[in-house]
Amino acid sequence: MTLLEALAGAVPACQAVAQRELPPPPRAPCSVPPTPTPTLPRRVGPVPLSAAQQRMVFWQQLAGDTSLYNVSVGLRLRGPLDVRTLQESLGDLLNRHAILRSRWLVQDGQVWQQVEPAEAWRLQQVHLGGADAPERAAQTERWAHNEDRRPFDLTREPAMRAVLLTWAADDHLLIWTLHHSVCDGWSIDVLLGELCQLYLDRSRGHAPSLPPPLLHYLDHAAAEPARLAGL
């Protein structure tokens, strides 16, 4: 079972990718004109937090070090897995969505978002094949619990991390954790679907087939102050 097949049963977006072998049928003509793409100012340097992110900073400061804002997904991957291709596919995802590799920068009492290079991000791989089944299960439970409960320090690290637990060459568990300031329950499904497609493209030796995003959350955050001011 490939990574794509393993994910397809858990995530509808991945299932759609797995089943897409033929081009979609042509759509009927539509008389409604397409929605114009919003024009947003070019981002230069650090970007202010959005209003929603500022609320998270406030509540997180009240709560202290907390995993309350962790969004974690565990994916059991059975069958051949090219770990290097998985690392590169996650890197492609980071390049598509700069918000995933952002960290918080505090300047003059204000929190900003600073985008870090995608090349600096690494998938952590842990080999657990030397233990017997009960010990592997216990170690897996500890890793999953610790990753889900480990708070992000967004002043020092990006808002996305991932650990690949490996029991055998054809048996893995991907523990993928993001901070809620860059992801929610809806967008994690989108990200998983994109990861499936990126892995599929790379495993076939193709260039990424996903169209570039029209807008980024950082664009929204950069434009929000002027929009709220009515400019």
N, C-alpha and C positions, 0 to 999 in steps of 0.2 A: 504494500500500500504506500503510495507516495504521500508527501506532505499535503498536497492539494486534496487527495482523497480523504486523508485523515481529518482535515478541517471541514470538509464538505458536509459531514454528518452533523456537525455542531453549529455551523453558522450558515444561515440561508444565503448570504452574499457569496460565500465560498462555493456553495452548492450550485449557484447560478453559473459561476465561472467554470466549475468542473463539467457541467453539462453543455457548455457553449462550444460546440465544435463547428457549427455552420453559422454563417452570417445571419443576423436577424432579418426577418422579412421586412420589406419596405413598408413604411408607414403611409397611411392615407394623407393626402394633402391637407394642410391646416390653414384656415383663413386668418387665424390669430397671428399677428406679427410677433416675432421673437422678442423676448425681454432684453433690452439693451444691457450690456455689461456695465456695472457701476464703475465710475472712474474714481479712484482713490489716490491720494498723494503717495509718491514713492517713499518707501521706508529707508531712512538713513540713520545708522547707529541704533542705540537702544530705543526701545518702544515703551511707552507707558502701559501699565496694566489696564485692562478693561475694567469697567465698573464691577462686573461679576467677579473678576479676579481680585479686585481690591477688597471685596467683602470676604473672600476666602482668606486673604492675608490678615484681616482684622480678627476673624474667628480663630484662625490658626494661632495667632499670637496670644489670644485668650486661653486657648487649650494647651499651648506649649507643644512639645514634640508629640505629634499624634499621627496615626495612620488613618484617621477618619476620611481623608481625601484620597486614599489609595484606590485605584481601580485595577483589580487583578484578574487575569484570565489564565487558566491552566489548560494546555492542549496536549493530549496524549498522541504521540506520533509513532505509528507502527509501520514498518517497512523501510526500504532504503531511504536514507536522508543524506543529502550533501550539505554538511554543516557550513562549508565555506559559501555555498550558494545561499543558504539561509541568512548568514551574516550579511552578505552583499545585498540581499533583498530587503532586509531591515534597514540597511544603509540607504537603499533607494527610497524607502518610505520616509526616512528622515530628511532626505533631500527634497522630497515632494512637500513635506509639511514642516517648515522651519520651527513652528511652535513646539514640536516634539523634542527639539534639541536646544530649547531655550532654558536659561537659568535666570534667577532674579539678581539684580544688581541694585544695591542701595546707595544712593547719592543724595546728599543734603536732605536726608530724612524721607526721601521719596523712593519707591520701589519701581524699577524698570525691568524690562525683559531684554536680555542680551542673548543673541543667537550664537551658538557655538558651532564649529565645523563638524560636519557629519563624520568625517574621517576619525575624529577623536573618540567616537562611540564604539564600544565593543560588546559583543555577545559573550557572556560568561558561560563556559561549559564546565560541568562537574561530572566526573565519571564515578558511577556507583556500582560498577559491575563486579567488584571483588567480594562483595558481601552476599550472604544467603538471602533468600526471599524475605523473611521477616525483618532482617536488618535493613534491607533496601527499602522496604515499605516504611519503616520507622524513619529512616533518613529522608525519604521523600516527603513524609508528613512534616518533618521539622523544616525542611527547605521551603515548602509551600507556606507553612505558617509564618516563618520568619520573613519571607519576602512580602507577604501580605501585610504584616504588622510593622515592617521597618519603615519609619517615616522618611520622607524625602527632605533633604536639605537643599532647597533650590537655589541657595546662594553659592553652593559648591558643586552641584551636579545637575544634569539635565532632567527633564520631567518624564523621562522614559528609561526603563531598564528591563533587561531580560536575562533569564538564566535557563540554560538547556541542561537538564539532568539526563545523563546517558547511562542506561543499564546494559545495552548491547548495541551493536551496529545498526540493528533494525528496531530499536525500542527506545523511545525518548519521551521526555515531558518538557514542554516549553512553558515556563512561568513568566508571563509578560505583565509588567506592572507599570501603570502610568499615573501621574498626578491628575486629580480632577480638574485642575485649572487648565489643562490642555485636552481633556477628554471627558466624555460622559457615556451613558449607556447606549445612546444612539450612535455616536461616532465610533465607538469601539467596534461595532459591527461593520462599519464602512472601512475602518483600517484593516480589519481581518480580511475582508474581501479583496482589498488592494494588495495586501501581503500575498495572498494566494496567487493573484494574477502576476505579480512581480516575480515570485518564485517560479511560476510556470514559464514565463518568458525567458528567464535566465537559464532554467534547466533545458530549454530547447535551443539555447544559443541565440535568442532573438533580443532585439532592443526592447526596452519597456514599451508596451502598447497602450498604457493608460494615458489619456490626454492630460496635459498639465492642469492643475486646479485654476479656475478662473479667479478665485479670491482666496486669501489666506486669513486665518484668524488674527494674525499680527496686523494685517491691513485694516481689519475692523477696529482693533485696539488703537492703532495710530490715528484713525479718522474719527473715533468716537468723541474726543473732547470738543472738536469743532462742531460736530453734529449736535451734541447736547447743548452747545452754546447758541445754536440756531444760525450758524454761519453757512 
